[in-house]
Amino acid sequence: CSIADKLVDVARSAASKLKPGLKAALVGEALLLVARIVEDANVGRADQTPHVVPRTEMALHGCSLLVAAFAGSAPLPASVLREPHRRLLEVLPAVGPGVQEWVHDWNQALELIDLDTLDEPVDAWTLTTEDRNALWPLSDSLPEPFAELWLSSVSTVAKVTPTVDPQKPVATLHVDLYADPGARAAQDAVTAALPPGRRTEALMTAAQAETAEATAMLILEAWAEAPGACAAALLRQQTDGSSAWPAPVLASVLMVLVQQNAPGWRAALAEGFPLDRALFDVSWAHLCRTSSSTTSTEYWPWAIGALCIARLGGVRVDAARGAAFAAHVAMRIGNTLKADLMAQQAEREFQAALGEKVQEDDATTGISSSRLAGLRIAPLGALLLSLAEAACKTPQTATSELADEALESWAQFAASVAAGAIGSNVSHALLVQLARAQSGAAALGCYGRLHLIAILSCNGDDKSNIMARLLRACLLRDQVGLPQSLRQSVVADCLDPLQVLSTALCQWPTRRLSALCLHVLPELLDGASVQTKHGLVRMENLDCSVPPLQPHVVLSPMLKSLYCLMCCAVARTHRDRSEAIASLRIGTDVTRLAAAELVRATATSKNTDVRPLLALFRTFVQALLAVAPTGELDANEPHPVLVSAALLLRSLRAQAGMEEECKGASNSLRRLEALSTSA
């Protein structure tokens, strides 16, 4: 196989400079090499049907292209080829069902060899200096079968002067497989004669980023003949679900199929689009910048249904990966539409500022308006329900976090459009979709239902309304202040911070839980009350000391809220020890964000002290280790959450200037802190 690869490389580099006699010699060598490979593959097989590995198949395919190119460009001396031709025919299996593609390639290549051609009076084995210079690679060595063709090959190397084409850019990605136009035409003819699926694979293999559109038109012709075979070749995936082809090349091809409305593209992409986020991003960007308004209007509603909704509720083996991909697609499309809406509004404000009449078909917003017009046919209600279900299905996972972020983006965008930000026809269609989402919210999990209540103002019971108002405050904390209704709930003793945090700890994504604990509750905490066996107790009287690690200290509202969250996490672990790692991960993530808030506060105030946060986190970790199994602390590969907690402890110690060992720390806490030195 290595010799066959070298043969193909040598022939490609010197195709235009070789005489017919030497071409015949190289074709004969290729025939003998392939015969030897097939004979070796037949050893031990009773049916004499070789089945070669992909590495060998690539070598066989390359040799077939070489033979087809040389035999199709000019007649070759038949005397040199008769014996290799006969030997290969004896071992080459017949074409039939179940035979590998390389057999078809070689049968087509052998048909191009004309053994009835009269030999020209040339010596097939005589090499001139020009032939040596053409065949000898400057930065490599020839295999032994070729080196034996001439004795002075070693001395010839030093005399060779590389030739550089001054018209060819140095940084180009274009690779000219054959310098001889006749050879290139023969190769194109062989490729065109392949079955549609194999032809698509050959075109994609040779395609480069700058020639992808030209390749796409050839693939479009093959698609018209056999859509299923071409789709199988184009949408081939690797083990991790990503595309087997480079994203820029495949994206250009897929978008040509969409723009040309190739038959069956919707079903093929809905079934087999790779779970490749980079591929979708490149495809979506290409479509947004190059497509007509009609294509832009119709594609994304289809993608929402086929690539998002169908995969968010999927039951495949790769359902989790598919849900994450679907949430990413929804996020990308939603962000694009939000930008379209902002561009349209900015253009109208600009025209109004100039005193001009608003032009609905202005060129700067025409494509944006066309994409927004797709809201009339988009299944937005089903998308919101699917994202809400994915966000609450597995809390505190990467998929739920991504689905929650996409849900927030789409819900806020839908609310803006429904409020009349664009045309009345679109707003009316969107209101219908939002009504469907509201009617289906009752069947969702708690967090998904709360999210829709918070954004779409659905009705709910009193407890749901309090949690929904808190969630809405978390979602809109950068846009509006704390709603007055929450402050009224605190005054009326309707808000119990410990119950709120306990519920959010089990159901909310970590990002929302952090916003609740570090930004929303600190403004309400001191005025709230908690229910104890002795009655209601004001939170302003809360004692946050836990000797000896956490001495009595007056904590800030943010750290007091974090203290309450850690109490709920430890109580959760006491109830179910299997929740120890999850509780530690949440506590570590929220503490890390709290440390970042303190660092930002340090820039404006010199009184910020990290030591209370360090003592609080140490106390939390020690309390968890006291009730949870600690065997993993001594394992060769401890759990990543334990290592993360140890690294955070080391970081907080460095910020507080307390590198010495903490007095009163348990043996388990010391072993955990030791993990940071070995991480």
C-alpha positions in Angstrom: 0.0 0.0 0.0 2.9 2.4 0.8 4.4 1.7 -2.6 1.1 2.2 -4.3 0.6 5.6 -2.6 4.2 6.6 -3.6 3.4 5.6 -7.2 0.3 7.8 -7.3 2.2 10.7 -5.8 5.1 10.4 -8.3 2.7 10.1 -11.3 0.6 13.1 -10.2 3.6 15.4 -9.8 5.0 14.6 -13.2 1.9 13.7 -15.3 2.5 16.4 -18.0 6.2 15.5 -18.5 6.1 11.7 -19.0 6.3 10.0 -22.4 3.9 7.3 -23.4 6.4 4.6 -22.8 7.1 5.6 -19.2 3.4 6.1 -18.6 2.8 2.6 -19.7 5.6 1.4 -17.4 3.9 3.2 -14.4 0.5 1.8 -15.3 2.0 -1.7 -15.6 3.5 -1.3 -12.1 0.2 -0.1 -10.8 -1.6 -3.2 -12.2 1.0 -5.6 -10.7 0.9 -3.8 -7.3 -2.9 -4.1 -7.2 -2.8 -7.7 -8.3 -0.4 -8.4 -5.4 -2.7 -6.6 -2.9 -5.7 -8.5 -4.1 -3.9 -11.8 -3.9 -2.8 -11.1 -0.3 -6.4 -10.1 0.6 -7.7 -13.4 -0.9 -5.5 -15.6 1.3 -7.6 -17.7 3.7 -10.9 -16.7 2.1 -12.9 -19.6 0.6 -15.1 -17.4 -1.6 -12.1 -15.6 -3.1 -13.8 -12.3 -2.5 -11.3 -9.9 -0.9 -12.5 -7.5 1.8 -9.9 -4.8 2.3 -9.6 -2.3 5.1 -10.1 1.4 4.5 -6.4 2.1 4.3 -5.9 -0.4 1.5 -9.1 0.7 -0.2 -7.7 4.3 -0.4 -4.6 3.0 -2.1 -6.6 0.9 -4.6 -8.8 3.8 -5.4 -5.8 6.1 -6.0 -4.2 3.6 -8.3 -7.4 3.2 -10.3 -7.6 7.0 -10.8 -4.0 7.0 -12.0 -4.6 4.2 -14.5 -7.8 5.8 -15.8 -6.1 9.2 -16.2 -3.0 7.8 -18.1 -5.0 5.4 -20.2 -7.7 7.9 -21.1 -5.3 10.8 -22.0 -3.4 8.9 -24.8 -2.9 5.4 -26.1 -0.3 3.4 -24.3 2.1 0.7 -25.7 0.1 -2.5 -25.3 3.1 -4.9 -25.1 4.0 -3.5 -21.6 0.5 -3.9 -20.3 -0.7 -7.3 -21.6 0.8 -9.4 -18.8 -0.1 -7.1 -15.8 -3.6 -6.7 -17.3 -4.0 -10.5 -17.6 -2.7 -11.1 -14.0 -5.1 -8.5 -12.5 -8.1 -9.8 -14.3 -7.4 -13.3 -12.9 -7.7 -12.2 -9.3 -10.1 -9.3 -9.6 -13.6 -10.3 -8.3 -16.6 -9.9 -10.5 -18.9 -7.0 -10.0 -22.0 -7.8 -8.1 -24.1 -7.2 -4.9 -22.0 -6.8 -1.8 -18.8 -6.0 -3.6 -16.8 -3.1 -2.3 -16.7 0.1 -4.4 -13.0 -0.2 -5.4 -13.9 -3.2 -7.5 -16.3 -1.0 -9.6 -13.5 1.6 -9.9 -11.0 -0.9 -11.2 -13.4 -2.5 -13.7 -14.1 1.0 -15.2 -10.3 1.7 -15.3 -9.5 -1.5 -17.1 -12.1 -0.8 -19.7 -10.0 2.3 -20.7 -6.9 0.2 -21.5 -6.8 -0.6 -25.2 -4.6 -3.8 -25.7 -5.2 -3.8 -29.5 -3.2 -0.5 -30.0 0.0 -1.0 -32.1 3.1 -0.2 -30.1 5.0 2.9 -31.1 8.7 2.4 -31.7 9.8 3.6 -28.1 11.7 1.9 -25.4 9.5 1.7 -22.4 12.3 1.4 -19.9 14.7 4.1 -21.2 14.8 7.1 -18.9 16.2 10.4 -20.1 17.6 13.1 -17.8 14.3 15.0 -18.3 12.4 11.9 -17.2 14.5 11.5 -14.1 14.1 15.2 -13.2 10.3 14.9 -13.7 9.9 11.8 -11.6 12.3 12.4 -8.8 10.7 14.1 -5.7 12.9 16.8 -4.3 12.1 16.2 -0.6 11.5 12.5 -0.6 12.9 9.2 -1.8 11.6 6.7 -4.4 10.5 3.2 -3.4 12.9 0.4 -4.4 11.0 -0.8 -7.5 11.4 2.6 -9.1 14.9 3.2 -7.9 16.0 0.1 -9.8 14.8 1.6 -13.1 18.0 3.7 -13.3 21.4 3.5 -11.6 22.3 7.1 -11.5 19.3 8.2 -9.5 21.3 9.1 -6.4 23.7 11.3 -8.3 20.9 13.0 -10.1 19.3 14.4 -6.9 22.0 16.9 -6.3 21.6 18.4 -9.8 17.9 18.9 -9.6 16.8 22.5 -9.3 13.2 23.0 -8.0 10.9 24.8 -10.3 8.5 27.3 -8.8 5.5 28.6 -10.7 5.5 32.4 -10.1 1.8 32.7 -10.8 0.7 30.3 -8.1 0.0 31.9 -4.7 2.1 30.4 -1.9 -0.8 30.4 0.6 -3.5 28.9 -1.7 -5.4 25.8 -0.6 -6.0 24.7 -4.2 -4.4 21.4 -5.1 -4.1 20.6 -8.8 -4.1 16.8 -8.8 -3.0 16.6 -12.5 -1.0 19.2 -14.3 -1.9 17.5 -17.6 -5.3 18.8 -18.9 -5.9 15.5 -20.6 -5.2 13.5 -17.4 -7.5 15.8 -15.5 -10.3 15.4 -18.0 -9.9 11.7 -17.8 -10.1 11.8 -14.0 -13.3 13.9 -14.2 -14.7 11.5 -16.7 -14.1 8.6 -14.3 -15.6 10.5 -11.4 -18.7 11.4 -13.5 -19.1 7.7 -14.3 -19.3 6.6 -10.7 -22.6 5.9 -9.0 -24.2 9.0 -7.4 -23.3 8.1 -3.9 -19.7 7.2 -4.7 -19.5 10.3 -7.0 -20.5 12.5 -4.1 -17.9 11.0 -1.8 -15.2 11.5 -4.5 -16.2 15.1 -5.0 -16.3 15.8 -1.3 -12.8 14.2 -0.8 -11.3 16.5 -3.4 -13.2 19.6 -2.5 -11.6 22.6 -0.8 -13.2 25.6 0.9 -12.7 28.0 -2.0 -14.1 25.5 -4.6 -16.9 24.2 -2.5 -19.7 26.0 -4.4 -18.5 24.5 -7.8 -18.3 21.1 -6.2 -21.8 21.7 -4.8 -23.3 22.1 -8.2 -21.8 18.7 -9.3 -23.2 17.1 -6.2 -26.6 18.7 -6.9 -26.6 16.8 -10.2 -25.8 13.5 -8.4 -28.5 14.3 -5.8 -31.1 14.5 -8.6 -30.2 10.9 -9.6 -30.1 9.3 -6.1 -31.0 11.6 -3.1 -30.7 8.8 -0.6 -27.2 7.6 -1.6 -25.9 11.2 -1.8 -27.4 12.1 1.6 -25.8 9.0 3.2 -22.4 10.2 1.8 -22.8 13.8 2.8 -24.2 13.3 6.3 -21.8 10.7 7.4 -20.9 11.3 11.1 -18.0 10.4 13.4 -18.4 8.6 16.7 -19.0 11.8 18.6 -21.8 12.9 16.2 -19.7 15.5 14.4 -19.5 15.7 10.6 -17.0 13.5 8.8 -16.3 16.3 6.3 -14.9 19.8 7.0 -17.6 22.1 8.2 -17.0 24.9 5.6 -17.1 22.5 2.7 -20.1 20.6 3.8 -22.0 23.7 4.8 -21.6 25.2 1.3 -22.9 22.0 -0.2 -25.9 21.7 2.1 -26.9 25.3 1.6 -26.8 24.9 -2.2 -29.2 22.0 -1.8 -31.5 24.2 0.3 -31.3 27.2 -2.0 -31.9 25.1 -5.1 -34.7 23.3 -3.3 -33.3 19.9 -4.1 -35.8 17.1 -3.9 -36.0 15.4 -0.5 -33.5 17.8 1.3 -35.9 18.4 4.2 -36.4 14.7 5.0 -32.7 13.9 4.6 -31.5 16.8 6.8 -34.2 16.2 9.4 -33.1 12.6 9.8 -29.4 12.8 9.4 -28.1 16.3 10.1 -24.9 15.7 12.2 -24.9 16.9 15.8 -22.2 19.3 14.9 -22.7 22.8 16.3 -19.9 24.3 14.1 -21.5 22.9 11.0 -24.8 24.4 11.8 -23.2 27.8 12.6 -21.4 27.9 9.3 -24.5 26.8 7.4 -26.7 29.3 9.1 -24.2 32.2 8.5 -23.9 31.2 4.9 -27.6 31.1 4.5 -28.2 34.4 6.2 -25.7 36.2 4.0 -26.3 34.7 0.6 -29.9 33.5 0.4 -33.0 35.1 -1.1 -35.6 36.4 1.2 -37.9 33.5 0.4 -35.3 30.9 1.4 -34.4 32.9 4.5 -38.1 33.1 5.6 -38.8 29.4 5.1 -35.6 27.7 6.3 -35.5 28.7 10.0 -39.1 27.7 10.8 -38.3 24.3 9.3 -35.1 24.1 11.3 -37.0 24.9 14.5 -39.4 22.0 13.9 -37.0 19.4 12.5 -33.7 20.1 14.2 -35.0 21.6 17.6 -38.4 20.3 18.6 -37.9 16.8 17.2 -34.6 16.4 19.0 -35.5 18.1 22.3 -38.1 15.4 22.9 -36.1 12.6 21.2 -35.8 9.0 22.5 -32.7 8.0 20.6 -29.5 6.6 22.1 -27.8 10.0 21.7 -30.9 11.9 23.1 -28.8 14.0 25.5 -26.4 15.0 22.8 -29.2 15.7 20.5 -31.0 17.9 23.0 -27.9 19.9 23.6 -27.5 20.4 19.8 -31.1 21.4 19.5 -30.8 23.9 22.3 -27.8 25.4 20.5 -29.6 25.6 17.2 -32.6 27.3 18.9 -30.2 29.8 20.6 -28.4 30.6 17.4 -31.6 31.3 15.5 -33.2 33.2 18.4 -30.2 35.5 18.7 -30.3 36.2 15.0 -33.9 37.1 15.1 -33.3 39.3 18.1 -30.6 41.1 16.1 -33.0 41.4 13.1 -35.6 43.0 15.4 -33.1 45.4 16.8 -31.9 46.3 13.3 -35.4 47.0 12.1 -36.2 49.1 15.1 -33.0 51.1 14.8 -33.6 51.7 11.1 -37.1 53.1 11.9 -35.7 55.3 14.7 -33.0 56.6 12.3 -35.6 57.4 9.6 -37.8 59.1 12.2 -34.9 61.1 13.5 -34.2 62.4 10.0 -37.9 63.2 9.5 -38.2 60.7 6.7 -41.1 58.5 5.9 -40.5 54.9 7.2 -39.7 52.6 4.3 -40.9 49.1 4.9 -38.9 47.7 2.1 -35.6 49.5 2.8 -32.6 47.5 1.6 -30.8 47.6 4.9 -33.7 45.8 6.7 -35.2 43.8 3.8 -33.6 40.5 4.7 -34.2 41.1 8.4 -37.9 41.7 7.8 -38.1 38.6 5.7 -36.6 36.4 8.4 -39.0 38.0 11.0 -41.9 37.3 8.6 -41.2 33.6 9.2 -42.8 34.0 12.7 -46.1 33.6 10.9 -45.4 29.9 10.2 -42.9 29.0 13.0 -44.1 26.5 15.6 -43.0 28.9 18.4 -45.5 27.5 21.0 -44.1 24.0 20.6 -40.5 25.3 20.8 -41.1 27.1 24.1 -42.7 24.0 25.6 -39.9 21.8 24.4 -37.2 24.1 25.7 -39.0 24.4 29.1 -39.3 20.6 29.4 -35.6 20.1 28.6 -34.7 22.8 31.1 -36.4 21.1 34.0 -35.8 17.4 32.9 -32.3 17.2 34.4 -31.5 20.2 36.5 -27.9 21.4 36.9 -26.6 19.7 33.8 -25.0 21.4 30.7 -28.0 20.5 28.6 -30.6 22.0 31.0 -28.4 25.1 31.3 -28.3 25.6 27.6 -32.0 24.9 27.2 -32.7 27.4 29.9 -30.6 30.1 28.2 -32.4 29.4 24.9 -35.8 29.5 26.6 -35.0 32.9 28.2 -33.9 34.3 24.8 -36.9 33.1 22.9 -39.5 33.9 25.6 -38.2 37.5 25.9 -38.1 37.9 22.1 -41.6 36.5 21.7 -42.9 38.9 24.4 -41.3 41.8 22.6 -42.8 40.9 19.2 -46.2 40.2 20.7 -46.2 43.6 22.2 -46.4 45.1 18.7 -42.7 45.6 17.9 -43.3 44.6 14.3 -46.3 44.2 12.0 -49.7 43.3 13.2 -50.0 40.1 11.1 -46.8 38.7 12.7 -47.9 39.8 16.2 -51.3 38.1 15.8 -49.7 34.8 14.7 -47.3 35.0 17.6 -50.1 35.6 20.1 -51.7 32.4 18.9 -48.5 30.5 19.5 -48.0 32.0 22.9 -51.6 31.0 23.8 -50.7 27.4 22.9 -47.6 27.6 25.1 -49.7 28.9 28.0 -52.2 26.2 27.7 -49.5 23.5 27.7 -47.6 25.0 30.6 -49.7 23.1 33.2 -48.2 19.7 32.0 -44.6 20.8 32.4 -42.3 20.3 35.4 -42.2 22.9 38.1 -39.3 25.0 36.8 -40.4 24.9 33.2 -43.9 26.0 34.2 -42.4 28.8 36.4 -40.3 30.0 33.6 -43.3 30.4 31.2 -45.3 32.0 34.0 -42.5 34.5 34.7 -42.1 35.6 31.1 -45.6 35.1 29.7 -47.5 36.1 32.8 -49.5 32.9 32.9 -51.8 32.4 35.9 -50.7 30.2 38.8 -51.4 29.6 42.5 -50.0 31.9 45.2 -46.8 29.9 45.9 -46.1 29.6 42.1 -46.7 33.3 41.8 -44.1 34.1 44.5 -41.5 31.7 42.9 -42.4 33.0 39.4 -41.9 36.6 40.5 -38.5 35.7 42.0 -37.5 33.9 38.8 -38.7 36.9 36.8 -36.5 39.1 38.9 -33.6 36.8 38.2 -34.2 36.9 34.5 -34.7 40.7 34.3 -32.3 41.8 37.0 -30.1 43.7 34.4 -33.1 45.5 32.9 -35.5 46.4 35.7 -35.3 46.7 39.5 -36.9 44.4 42.0 -40.7 44.4 41.6 -42.7 46.0 44.3 -44.9 42.9 44.6 -42.0 41.0 46.0 -41.3 43.6 48.7 -45.0 43.4 49.6 -44.8 39.6 49.9 -41.9 40.1 52.4 -43.9 42.5 54.4 -46.9 40.1 54.5 -44.6 37.3 55.6 -45.4 35.3 52.5 -41.8 34.8 51.5 -39.8 32.2 53.5 -36.2 32.4 52.2 -35.3 28.8 53.4 -38.2 27.3 51.6 -37.5 29.3 48.5 -33.8 28.2 48.5 -34.7 24.6 49.2 -37.1 24.5 46.3 -34.7 26.3 43.9 -31.8 24.0 45.0 -33.6 21.0 43.7 -35.3 22.4 40.6 -33.5 25.4 39.2 -30.5 25.5 37.0 -27.3 26.6 38.7 -27.2 29.9 36.8 -30.7 30.9 38.0 -30.0 29.7 41.5 -26.8 31.8 41.7 -28.7 34.9 40.6 -31.4 34.2 43.2 -28.9 33.7 46.0 -26.4 36.4 45.2 -28.6 39.2 43.7 -32.3 38.9 44.4 -32.7 37.5 47.9 -30.0 39.8 49.5 -32.3 42.7 48.9 -35.2 40.9 50.6 -33.5 38.9 53.3 -33.5 41.1 56.4 -37.2 41.9 56.1 -38.2 38.3 55.7 -39.1 35.7 58.3 -38.6 32.0 58.6 -40.9 29.5 60.2 -39.5 27.6 63.2 -41.0 25.4 65.9 -41.1 28.5 68.0 -42.9 30.6 65.4 -41.7 33.2 62.9 -38.2 34.5 63.3 -36.9 37.5 61.5 -33.9 36.9 59.2 -32.2 40.0 60.5 -31.6 38.1 63.8 -30.0 35.1 62.0 -26.8 33.9 63.7 -24.4 32.7 61.0 -21.6 31.5 63.3 -20.4 27.8 63.2 -17.5 27.5 65.6 -14.6 26.8 65.2 -14.3 27.4 61.5 -16.9 30.1 61.3 -16.7 32.5 64.3 -19.4 35.0 65.1 -19.3 37.7 62.5 -21.7 40.1 60.9 -22.1 38.9 57.3 -23.2 41.0 54.3 -26.7 40.3 52.9 -25.1 38.4 50.0 -23.1 36.1 52.3 -26.0 35.7 54.6 -28.1 34.4 51.7 -25.2 32.1 50.7 -25.1 30.8 54.2 -28.8 29.9 54.0 -28.3 28.1 50.7 -25.4 26.1 52.2 -27.6 25.1 55.1 -30.3 23.8 52.7 -27.6 21.9 50.7 -26.3 20.2 53.9 -29.8 19.4 55.0 -30.5 17.9 51.5 -27.4 15.7 51.9 -28.5 14.6 55.4 -31.8 13.4 53.9 -30.1 11.6 51.0 -26.4 10.9 51.1 -26.3 10.3 47.3 -26.9 14.0 46.8 -23.5 14.9 48.4 -21.6 15.4 45.2 -24.4 17.4 43.6 -24.7 19.6 46.7 -21.0 20.2 46.8 -20.9 21.1 43.1 -23.7 23.6 43.5 -22.1 25.1 46.6 -18.7 25.3 44.8 -20.2 27.0 41.7 -22.2 29.6 43.7 -19.2 30.3 46.0 -17.0 30.8 43.0 -19.4 33.4 41.6 -19.7 35.1 45.1 -15.9 35.4 45.1 -16.0 37.0 41.7 -18.6 39.5 43.0 -16.3 40.3 46.0 -13.3 40.9 43.6 -15.4 43.3 41.6 -16.5 45.1 44.8 -12.8 45.3 45.8 -12.2 47.6 42.8 -14.5 50.2 44.3 -14.1 49.6 48.0 -11.1 48.8 50.2 -13.2 47.3 53.0 -14.1 44.1 51.1 -12.8 41.0 53.0 -12.6 37.5 51.5 -12.0 35.8 54.9 -15.7 35.4 55.8 -16.4 33.7 52.5 -13.4 31.4 53.0 -14.6 30.4 56.5 -18.1 30.0 55.2 -17.1 27.7 52.4 -14.7 25.7 54.6 -17.5 25.1 57.1 -19.9 24.0 54.3 -17.4 21.5 52.9 -16.5 20.1 56.3 -20.3 19.7 57.1 -20.8 17.8 53.8 -17.8 15.5 54.4 -19.0 14.7 57.8 -22.2 13.0 56.4 -21.0 11.8 53.0 -18.6 9.0 52.0 -15.0 10.2 51.9 -13.4 7.2 50.3 -12.8 9.1 47.0 -10.4 11.5 48.8 -7.8 8.7 48.8 -8.5 7.5 45.3 -6.0 7.8 42.5 -8.5 9.8 40.5 -10.8 11.6 42.9 -14.1 12.9 41.7 -13.7 16.2 39.6 -16.1 18.0 42.0 -13.8 17.2 45.0 -10.8 18.6 43.0 -12.8 21.7 42.0 -13.7 22.4 45.7 -10.1 21.9 46.7 -8.8 24.3 44.1 -11.4 26.9 45.1 -10.3 26.6 48.7 -6.7 27.2 47.7 -7.7 30.2 45.6 -9.7 31.8 48.5 -6.8 31.2 50.9 -4.5 33.0 48.5 -6.9 35.9 48.2 -7.3 36.1 51.9 -3.6 35.8 52.6 -4.1 32.8 54.8 -1.8 30.1 53.5 -1.4 28.4 56.8 -3.5 25.4 57.9 -6.8 26.2 59.4 -7.3 25.4 63.1 -10.2 23.2 63.9 -10.3 21.6 60.4 -11.3 17.9 60.4 -9.1 15.2 58.9 -11.4 14.9 55.9 -11.1 18.6 55.2 -7.3 18.5 55.4 -7.3 15.6 52.9 -9.5 17.5 50.6 -7.4 20.6 50.7 -4.4 18.4 49.9 -5.9 17.5 46.6 -5.2 21.0 45.3 -1.5 20.4 45.5 -1.7 17.3 43.4 -4.3 18.6 40.9 
